[in-house]
Amino acid sequence: MTRLFTTFAALTALGTASAQVPEAWKDWPPEVFDRIGVVPIGATSRAAALSADVPMPLTMGAQEAAIWAVPVPVDNGDRLMRARLASGDLSAPVRAWLRTLSPEALTNLVETTPRHTDDHDACDAVVETLMAVQAPNPHGAGWSDRTLLRVADYYRDRDDERCVPLYEQLLAKRTMKTDGWVPELFGLGTHYRATGRPDRVIEVFRSTQRFTTNKDVIADYEVEALRVLAASGQMEQAFTGYERLMSQELTPRRRWIVVGDMYHVLETRGRIAESQMLRENALAGRWGPEVAVRTRLSLATDTRIAAIWTQKAAERERLNVQAQALYKQAVAEWKSSVASASTHSPAASDLVEKIRVAEAFADYLSAELRR
């Protein structure tokens, strides 16, 4: 310990003396400086490091050098811009930062930036930058499948025909059937629908079985095809297609969608009695309690909206009473049959939020009717 204090004293004196007399260090005995050096972390214990009996090495091996290496600087500016982009910030500084990135970095960003149906501005901004800094690439040469899909979706949302070869290229790559969704097929079909080509829409959506074995996905795409068929005036063919779907195994939510579409087709064709009978069967639980609850919630919402637009006070009150009763009945049915069922559809999870909204509207209408 005495020698340790001697070392500290030597260093203090050295600092003072060297400022006054540059050669003062020569007056100190060499053994003082033999004890001065870097103590590598992990080489000795703290107690040993403070002990005068443990020599302190003046040189370090590779392991110690790595420990004491200067850390690589973190580009906080880049991280900040990525965070701003992820939060939806598309201001001039963020767009300017995007233009500084390499095509490889932009491609990676296209793949990793979330793209949702109702929120894809950030991803679109990255796609636009990629296409601006890279040479024209109509067939997406060198791009991953995910980048191809993101760029194709970008074009599709703008009714741009350049999405077609990209979607077709992705479909051509599928050599085996998947057991899930086929996003490029859906994108191609919706593009043809938006650009007014119903025959191509139906052809695309009815080719789903070539690409997937998932019955739910096949049913979803068939519904899209039938809706286009009905919208193009081929009501009877569409209704026949819906009847064929109803004979198949469907989840309750999909069956409710099909029943709703069939109701509107019948109503449009002037077959009011048949449409009412279809709805009554759904409300009575012919296709299960979940379909009944969803149908009742839809009817309650339609009734409430009709009350809003009604000019006559008495009629508005009658409709509000009816809507309140439908909401309450739907909530009761949900609690007694659907929510408590151990085998209810996993897709029924979205009903939890719908029921919460139904309870809120029932309370609101009760307060309105008491006024």
Summary of the structure (lengths in Angstrom):
residues: 371
radius of gyration: 35.7
end to end distance: 88.9
largest distance: 114.5
contacts: 1015
relative contact order: 0.04
helix: 69%
strand: 1%
